[in-house]
Amino acid sequence: SLEPKICWLKRRLSISEDEVLTMMRENPSLLANSIEFNLQPKLNFLDSVLGEEEAGKLIRANPVVLNCSMKRRYEPRLSDARRVGLDIDASLIRKMGMNNDKQWQTLLQKCAPGLETRGERGRNISIEIKAVREEWD
């Protein structure tokens, strides 16, 4: 039944039932997400990184951020962002979730040329932009 999920989202995000239903229409995969194993951990993560108010705003504006994997997407990318000293805000969290691996790596490279970044499937690859630039000079 959808009722428990609707009630939980209303209470957790402090929004109306109409707002929850709009989120579900915009992001139907929310219907399949478990509260205990999917939604709650992601909301806790977003709250801890952004604060409850900013996390709520992000989710209401972009409910699809709740679809992204914690282990494969948010946790490693948060670690990457912190390692290069990026400001962690709602815009960056949205990019963590929405950008594919190539887009994410490009963003990191722009912020920290020469950074060792994760390649496909978590393998580390070395981005040696400095060496390439030296060869061209």
Sine and cosine of phi, psi and omega as CSV:
sin_phi,cos_phi,sin_psi,cos_psi,sin_omega,cos_omega
0.00,0.00,0.58,-0.81,0.00,-1.00
-0.99,0.17,-0.38,0.92,-0.12,-0.99
-0.82,0.58,-0.73,0.68,0.02,-1.00
-0.87,0.49,-0.63,0.77,-0.01,-1.00
-0.93,0.37,-0.66,0.75,0.03,-1.00
-0.88,0.47,-0.74,0.68,0.01,-1.00
-0.88,0.47,-0.68,0.74,-0.02,-1.00
-0.90,0.44,-0.73,0.68,0.01,-1.00
-0.89,0.45,-0.65,0.76,0.05,-1.00
-0.83,0.55,-0.77,0.64,-0.06,-1.00
-0.93,0.37,-0.72,0.69,-0.10,-1.00
-0.93,0.37,-0.60,0.80,-0.03,-1.00
-0.98,-0.18,-0.03,1.00,-0.03,-1.00
0.81,0.59,0.80,0.61,0.01,-1.00
-0.77,-0.64,0.22,-0.98,-0.02,-1.00
-0.98,0.18,0.26,-0.97,0.05,-1.00
-0.88,0.47,-0.63,0.77,0.04,-1.00
-0.86,0.50,-0.64,0.77,0.03,-1.00
-0.92,0.40,-0.63,0.78,0.05,-1.00
-0.90,0.44,-0.71,0.70,-0.01,-1.00
-0.90,0.44,-0.59,0.80,0.07,-1.00
-0.90,0.44,-0.70,0.71,0.05,-1.00
-0.84,0.54,-0.67,0.74,-0.03,-1.00
-0.94,0.35,-0.57,0.82,0.07,-1.00
-0.92,0.38,-0.64,0.77,0.01,-1.00
-0.96,0.28,-0.44,0.90,-0.07,-1.00
-0.65,-0.76,0.96,0.26,-0.09,-1.00
-0.86,0.51,-0.38,0.92,0.01,-1.00
-0.91,0.41,-0.27,0.96,0.11,-0.99
-0.84,0.54,-0.50,0.86,-0.02,-1.00
-0.88,0.48,-0.52,0.86,-0.05,-1.00
-1.00,0.01,-0.23,0.97,-0.07,-1.00
-0.97,0.26,0.71,-0.70,0.08,-1.00
-0.97,0.24,0.67,-0.74,0.07,-1.00
-0.90,0.44,-0.79,0.62,-0.12,-0.99
-0.91,0.41,-0.67,0.74,-0.13,-0.99
-0.98,-0.20,-0.15,0.99,-0.07,-1.00
-0.78,-0.63,-0.90,0.45,-0.11,-0.99
-0.92,0.39,-0.76,0.65,-0.04,-1.00
-0.86,0.51,-0.75,0.66,0.02,-1.00
-0.87,0.48,-0.63,0.78,0.01,-1.00
-0.93,0.36,-0.67,0.74,0.04,-1.00
-0.90,0.43,-0.65,0.76,0.05,-1.00
-0.88,0.48,-0.69,0.73,0.04,-1.00
-0.87,0.49,-0.78,0.62,-0.02,-1.00
-0.88,0.47,-0.65,0.76,0.06,-1.00
-0.87,0.49,-0.69,0.73,-0.06,-1.00
-0.93,0.37,-0.52,0.86,-0.04,-1.00
-1.00,0.07,-0.67,0.74,-0.12,-0.99
-0.96,-0.26,-0.38,0.93,-0.19,-0.98
1.00,-0.10,0.48,-0.88,-0.12,-0.99
-0.87,0.50,-0.68,0.73,-0.05,-1.00
-0.91,0.40,-0.74,0.67,0.00,-1.00
-0.92,0.40,-0.62,0.79,0.04,-1.00
-0.88,0.47,-0.69,0.72,0.03,-1.00
-0.88,0.48,-0.67,0.74,0.04,-1.00
-0.88,0.47,-0.69,0.72,0.00,-1.00
-0.88,0.48,-0.72,0.69,-0.04,-1.00
-0.91,0.41,-0.67,0.75,0.01,-1.00
-0.90,0.43,-0.60,0.80,-0.01,-1.00
-0.98,0.18,-0.52,0.86,-0.08,-1.00
-0.65,-0.76,0.94,0.34,-0.06,-1.00
-0.86,0.50,-0.32,0.95,0.01,-1.00
-0.90,0.43,-0.32,0.95,0.04,-1.00
-0.88,0.47,-0.31,0.95,0.03,-1.00
-0.98,0.19,-0.13,0.99,-0.01,-1.00
-1.00,0.07,-0.33,0.95,-0.14,-0.99
-0.97,0.23,0.55,-0.84,-0.02,-1.00
-0.95,0.31,0.71,-0.71,0.08,-1.00
-0.92,0.38,-0.75,0.66,-0.11,-0.99
-0.96,0.29,-0.62,0.78,-0.07,-1.00
-1.00,-0.06,-0.30,0.95,-0.10,-0.99
-0.84,-0.55,-0.92,0.39,-0.16,-0.99
-0.92,0.38,-0.76,0.65,-0.08,-1.00
-0.89,0.46,-0.75,0.66,0.01,-1.00
-0.92,0.39,-0.58,0.81,-0.03,-1.00
-0.96,0.28,-0.53,0.85,0.10,-1.00
-0.90,0.43,-0.66,0.75,0.05,-1.00
-0.88,0.48,-0.70,0.71,0.06,-1.00
-0.85,0.53,-0.75,0.66,-0.06,-1.00
-0.88,0.47,-0.67,0.74,0.02,-1.00
-0.92,0.39,-0.62,0.78,-0.02,-1.00
-0.88,0.47,-0.58,0.82,-0.01,-1.00
-1.00,-0.09,0.03,1.00,0.10,-1.00
0.98,0.18,0.43,0.90,0.03,-1.00
-0.96,0.29,0.55,-0.84,0.12,-0.99
-0.95,0.30,0.81,-0.59,-0.03,-1.00
-1.00,-0.01,0.95,-0.32,0.04,-1.00
-0.70,-0.72,0.00,-1.00,-0.06,-1.00
-0.87,0.49,-0.61,0.79,0.00,-1.00
-0.89,0.46,-0.68,0.74,0.01,-1.00
-0.93,0.36,-0.65,0.76,0.03,-1.00
-0.87,0.49,-0.66,0.75,0.04,-1.00
-0.88,0.48,-0.68,0.73,0.03,-1.00
-0.91,0.42,-0.62,0.79,0.05,-1.00
-0.84,0.55,-0.67,0.75,-0.03,-1.00
-0.98,0.19,-0.64,0.77,-0.16,-0.99
-1.00,-0.01,-0.48,0.88,-0.04,-1.00
-0.96,0.28,0.65,-0.76,0.13,-0.99
-0.97,0.26,0.07,-1.00,-0.08,-1.00
-0.86,0.51,-0.68,0.73,-0.02,-1.00
-0.90,0.44,-0.69,0.72,0.02,-1.00
-0.89,0.45,-0.67,0.75,0.00,-1.00
-0.90,0.45,-0.71,0.70,0.00,-1.00
-0.89,0.45,-0.62,0.78,0.04,-1.00
-0.89,0.46,-0.70,0.72,0.03,-1.00
-0.86,0.50,-0.71,0.70,0.00,-1.00
-0.90,0.44,-0.66,0.75,-0.02,-1.00
-0.90,0.44,-0.59,0.81,0.04,-1.00
-0.91,0.42,-0.56,0.83,-0.05,-1.00
-0.99,0.12,-0.49,0.87,-0.07,-1.00
-0.54,-0.84,0.97,0.22,0.03,-1.00
-0.82,0.57,0.62,-0.78,0.00,-1.00
1.00,0.05,-0.02,1.00,-0.04,-1.00
-0.93,0.37,0.64,-0.77,0.17,-0.99
-0.98,0.18,0.83,-0.56,-0.05,-1.00
-0.82,-0.57,0.26,-0.97,0.01,-1.00
-0.98,0.22,0.73,-0.69,0.10,-0.99
-1.00,-0.04,-0.31,-0.95,0.01,-1.00
-0.86,0.50,0.59,-0.81,0.05,-1.00
0.82,0.58,0.49,0.87,0.13,-0.99
0.99,0.12,-0.03,1.00,0.04,-1.00
-0.92,0.39,0.63,-0.78,0.05,-1.00
-1.00,0.10,0.70,-0.72,0.09,-1.00
-0.79,-0.61,0.51,-0.86,-0.01,-1.00
-0.99,-0.13,0.81,-0.59,0.06,-1.00
-0.99,-0.11,0.95,-0.30,-0.09,-1.00
-0.94,-0.34,0.93,0.36,-0.03,-1.00
-0.91,0.42,-0.62,0.78,0.00,-1.00
-0.85,0.53,-0.73,0.68,-0.03,-1.00
-0.88,0.48,-0.67,0.75,0.02,-1.00
-0.90,0.44,-0.69,0.72,0.02,-1.00
-0.88,0.48,-0.66,0.75,0.00,-1.00
-0.89,0.45,-0.62,0.79,0.02,-1.00
-0.90,0.44,-0.56,0.83,-0.05,-1.00
-0.98,0.18,-0.38,0.93,-0.03,-1.00
-0.96,0.26,0.00,0.00,0.00,0.00
